Structure formats: C-alpha cells, structure tokens
Amino acid sequence: MQWRKGSISRSNYRPNLPPFSEFLFNTLFQHKSITNLRLLLSIFAPPKTNRTLRKLANEELGRLSPEEFAQAGKSPCVLVLDNVRSMNNVGSAFRTADAFAVSKIYLCGITATPPHREITKTALGADQTVNWEHAADTLTLVQQLKNEGFVVISIEQAEGSTMLQDFSPNPQQSYAFVFGNEVDGVAQEVVAASNLCLEIPQLGTKHSLNVSVSLGIVVWDYVSKAVALPSN
C-alpha cells in the first residue's frame, strides 16, 4: 500500500485540535508514509463504533447467589489481616474477597470478626459469603500456612521487596497475602517469616496507602495475572 499524492489533504482531514496535537499532526502529515498515515488515523480519527455505553442495572450483572457462590470455584489464595484495627477496613477486605472469589480470610490478633454492624457496613453482606477464621497469633498462622504449601507474601516496604508490577504468580501455586496494621504495618517477625515481600510503587508524597486500598490493588493484580477472567 502506498500513500498516493492527493489522496488525503490536511484541510479535509484534520479536526480542530489543541496546540500540541496540531503540532504532532503537522509533523506526521509532512512526512507522508503508510506508518504515519496509520498513526494519524489511530490518534486523530479513531474508528467509529455503534456500541452504546449504558450503565447496567444490578439484575443485569449476572452475579451469583450466596448459595451458588458457596459452591463455586475459588482463587487459590487467602488473605491474612495482621492486627487490623478498623472494622471498616475488615469489611472492605470481605467485599474485595467476595468480588475476586478469594478462598478464605484469616483475621489475626485484634482484628475484629463478624458478626458486627461496622464490618457489615462496608462488607455489604460479603462477611456472610466469604470463609473466614480467627487466629490468635499471625506468626503461628504464617508457619502453618507455609507447612500447608502456601507461599506467604507480606505486603510491605522492605529491603529486598519485589515491586508489584514485577510479581509473576504461578497459577498452580497457592498464595497467602498478609496485610498489616494501619499504623505499624505487618509485624517484623511476620515479614521475616514470609517467603516474599511485595511493594506497591507510589509516586506521591505519602508513605503508604490505606490497608483496604492496598488489599484491593494486590488482589486484583494477582487475579488479573493468575486467574482466567470472563470477558464481554
């Protein structure tokens, strides 16, 4: 395919553009080639689509019933909350675990357990669908999980940590992701006993993210890499 002279003109092709876009358009247009033509078409004239963007009603989402969810397959991962003090964060963990079909949540130490209205407030019922267990001591639990074949991963800023984008989970491996206290993070002895530390890269001024935000980021990253997801 060749760029034929006169087949396209700047005046009948270019839409109204802001200054930088106009500069980019002019640069590409002046060096006519099939590669630049494709760039022009993709940047400044994206293909039209007849697809209608419409919000779906809850009944259109095709979610499982609690009974169906209980029987459905789960992701081969568990979440460990190491002395998380906020019940709202605990409830958010349940909601995320439900969304991504996490196998189980371990609530350790001072971490509150259902039933409690402050947990239900953010769990929105997920505290009744996700399996959970209380453990008195996080370190003891971590050793137990390692003995059961789990790779234990603490979400923490630590020497030798792996950046989240560089984490490549094995779909055949079971993982236990440990999330720490809102102030102190994951206890040092738990970090030391872990197989790996994952760190979420940050670009701003704050030192950390809220534990429920970190949990959502990490679980989604794991599921997107290791679990077969449905598509539209």
Secondary structure, 3 states (H helix, E strand, C coil): CCCCCCCCCHHHHCCCCCHHHHHHHHHHHHCCCHHHHHHHHHHHCCCCCCCCCCCCCHHHCCCCCHHHHHHCCCEEEEEEEECCCCHHHHHHHHHHHHHCCEEEEEEECCCCCCCCHHHHHHHCCHHHCCCEEEECCHHHHHHHHHHCCCEEEEECCCCCCEEHHHCCCCCCCCEEEEECECCCECCHHHHHHCCEEEECCCCCCCCCCCHHHHHHHHHHHHHHHHCCCCCC
